[in-house]
């Protein structure tokens, strides 16, 4: 009788153990099914020519993630210049759902479709991450009668066409939007401002130094060399707080009583249709990169400000930014849709 009772008692115990093992194994099995990592070389796509700042950034990323073994397979940079990134965007989206292809993302993805210069927007791609912010400076010649940001704004309030504003590389791009946001916030009639577009920031600065234009809107990384040489005066930066190094004495627009905080962000996108596991893999890689000391040192050298966001938060950031960009483009008369 006791033996029979033991067997009866033993059977449920065995079943319970088997079920517990099965349930414990299930998450691991599910994870094995969804986990993803590259099984062939990866391409980081640049929409500009070799040697450009975006190209250099991607080559730094490729070098770092391979040296630190964040990615175990080769990571190559592919240049696809042309059409203001449209050639590269088209190439990327021909690889729908393939996590072996990534491309740098910047403000062009948030603005081009609104100005009609591109048919692509950030919604046409898979958001992978945000990496850092690059801020915009307004600069004048060192001997300009314009002494600071308040002086610039006061002159342009009185006569918006009295000074010429130059930037690269397209009307409605990051440099134009940053300047437009400052002037609009200061109650300047931005539609009356004289603008001159150059195909590179260096050409815009050269024209200003030659006396052909009055003010340049450019990234701080472009302005820093001329600032250190004493050739230009920076009257304001679009960062939320003062930058380090050569810009430590340059006030933000907020300090000067103007709402002018604005970033030309840098991040990574993948082709449309990427799977969550693919995005998760790259989030892990770029989260590790964000914490890497050599990468942090490179950010500091270039006056970039680290701002890592995962894919989901990056998409929300772009959605929120789109509202601000649309409003500025409408103010300057460039909104097409």
C-alpha positions, 0 to 999 in steps of 0.5 A: 500500500505504501509503495503504491502511494509513493508511486502516485505521489512521485508521478505528479512530482515528475510531471511538475519537474518536467513542466518546470524545465519546459517553461524554464527552457522556453524563454531561452529557446525564444531568445535563440529564435529572435537573437540576431547578429551580422553574418557577413561584412557590414556597410556604413553608408555615407551620402557624401564624398570621402573626406567629408565630416560625415565620412570621417565620423563613419570611419571613426565608428567603423575603426572603434567598433572593430578594435573594441570587438563591439562587432566581430565582422568587418565594418566598411564605409561606402560613399554614395554621394549625390542628390543631397543624400537621395542617392544613398537613401535610395541605395539603403532602402533597396536593402529592405529588412537587411540589418547589415546596412546602416546610414548616418542620419541628420536633419536632412531627414527631418526637413528635406521632405518639407521643403520639397528637396527630397521625397524621403523622410525619417519615417521611411527608414528604421530608427536605430539610434541617436549618437550626438548633437552638433550645434550651430554658430552665427559668426561675423568677421573679427572687425565687424561692427556687430559686437554680439548677438543682441547687436545683430538682432537689434540691427535686423529688427530695424531692417531685416535686409540690412545684413546678408546671411549665408550658409551651406548647403541648401535653403531649409537645411540645418544652418538655415533653420538654426538662424531662422529660429533665432531671428524669428524668436527675436521678432525679426521678419525672416522673410525679408532677410537676404540669404546667400547659399553656398555649396560648402560652409568653408566657401561661406566663411571665405566669402564673409572674410572677403567682405562679400557677406555679413553673417555666416551660420555654420556648425561649430566644428567649421567655425572653430579654426577661424575662431582660434585664429582670431579671424571671426567673432562668434555672436551666439551658439545654438547649444542649451549651455556653453560649449567647451574649449574655444567656445567657452567664452561664447554665450548661448542664445538663451543667455542673450534672451532669445530662444535659439536652442537647436541641434543638427543631430547625428544618428544611425538609420537602417533600411525600412522593415528591420526586425526588432532583433536587428535593431536591438543588436545595433542598439547594444553596439552603439550603446557600448560605443557611447560609453567608450573613452576613445569615442568620447574623446573624439566627440570632444575634439569635434565639439560634438555633444554625446546624446545617445538614444535607442531606436524607439526614443530616437523616433519620438525625438524626431517626431517632436523635432518635426513640429519645430522644423515645420514651424520654422520652415513655414516662417521663412517661406520654405514649407511646401507641404 
